[in-house]
Amino acid sequence: MGTLTKQAAQKMATTPSLAGKATAKAAPTLSAWSMRALGALGGENVVDVLTRQHRQIKLGFLQAALPGPWRRRNFDRLMRLLAVHEAAEEAHVHPVARRALEHGRELAARRRAEEKQAKELLIALWRTGPHGTGYLRRLNEVRRAVTRHAAREEREEFQALRKAVSLPRLRMLGAEVKLTQAYAPTRPHRWVNNEAANKLAAPILGPVDRALDALRHGTAS
């Protein structure tokens, strides 16, 4: 009986339990799925994604100021990039900064106030249009506001996020930003200026904006 007990004990010590097997199998499966999802979206961390878009936005302002037949398309491209960029920041990035950073609540509030002010200028620019009276003046007003806002984000928020948030979380946040931008509204909307409003507006205003974009571009062509 003692021999049998000893053998059984040795077997139990060397054989993983059912729960252990399930855990061992579940963890790699989840990890593999996450890695595939991140790989499909590029696997970039959110700071790199948004910093690159800041450079694209600066170039977009220059292109939208050029005269000629491509001004409308350049203008629409700039409006779209600004709209989806801010939607993703307001829905995902500022909330993380508010929770994870020291003085994050005050920092996120300042960024949202800047974005709200810039959005008012964007709405005025949108109504003027690329061929309206005062277009270049309004475009320059928006450019100055957006450039100042982007510089503060990179200096005050993005650098702090790199230090306070783990790289896997930053990469997952980058994936969330890209997914949000794939269906976010493509033009400025005055009341869409915080986390909840952006998450509510995306499935409603996003498809509407994109349908109007397709109609306008189809008509123009």
Number of C-alpha atoms within 10 A of each C-alpha: 6 7 8 9 10 11 12 12 12 11 11 11 10 9 11 12 11 9 9 11 11 11 12 12 11 12 11 11 12 11 11 12 12 13 15 13 14 20 13 10 17 14 19 19 21 26 21 14 19 23 16 11 16 20 12 14 22 15 12 20 19 15 17 21 17 15 11 7 8 11 16 18 15 19 24 20 19 22 23 20 20 22 20 24 22 24 28 25 23 25 22 21 25 23 17 19 22 17 12 15 18 12 11 18 16 13 17 22 15 15 19 20 13 17 22 18 14 20 25 15 19 27 17 16 24 19 10 16 18 23 12 11 10 12 18 18 12 18 23 15 15 21 20 11 17 23 15 11 18 22 14 15 21 16 10 13 22 20 12 17 20 14 10 14 14 11 15 14 12 22 22 20 23 26 23 18 25 21 13 23 22 13 17 27 25 28 24 25 16 12 11 21 19 20 18 11 14 24 18 12 17 23 14 13 19 19 16 13 19 17 12 12 16 11 12 11 13 9 8 9 6
